[in-house]
């Protein structure tokens, strides 16, 4: 294998490496993971909001229940005085009856409110349970996808390591000056740097090559560049 042919092979390894590195950066499974994690973030916010509201409603329910208890005690106290014969003054009796009626109406209203709060608590508990279940399911899915991603990364990394080893062995067959030239053209024009001659056509820019250039390139023992695109030419039978 001539130096130019070795350079062409090295380029093939570089292009394969680039493709693998691109694949590593753009793993479809990683996009799936990112999408699921975004969904999980939304669910976590929803769970937090529902949990905050649940605590607030529970506190409100507890406060209302304590108020009902206090109101009931007051009603019982007034009832004992009113119907136990402790109060005989008609005006005082009438005042106590009015207050009793007001307290009983307040109690009924509070009881209705507590029923409404209990229904809210039940609905919020059901919502948080459902969201928690959905979070668990998505977390399980994320774990599976992470395992799949890590396996794909390991496979690509192994291929990259193999390419690096093959490139290192191949590199010793190419002179430093030619490698520098290859890297400079790669930087200036991008891949491919080494292109095959197809008939009398440059494999890089697809322009017809002079016969003199083809004759020079055929032995593959010197650097011959396309006069149009500047790429290194490699003759292939």
Secondary structure, 3 states (H helix, E strand, C coil): CCHHHHHHHHHHHHHHHHHHHHHHHCCHHHHHHHHHHHHHHHHHHHHHHHHHHHHHHHHHHHHHHHHHHHHHHHHHHHHHHHHCCCCCCHHHHHHHHHHHHHHHHHHHHHHHHHHHHHHHHHHHHHHHHHHHHHHHHHHHHHHHHHHHHHHHHHHHHHHHHHHHHHHHHHHCCCCHHHHHHHHHHHHHHCCCCEEEEECCEECCCCCECCHHHHHHHHCCCCCCECCCCCCEEEECC
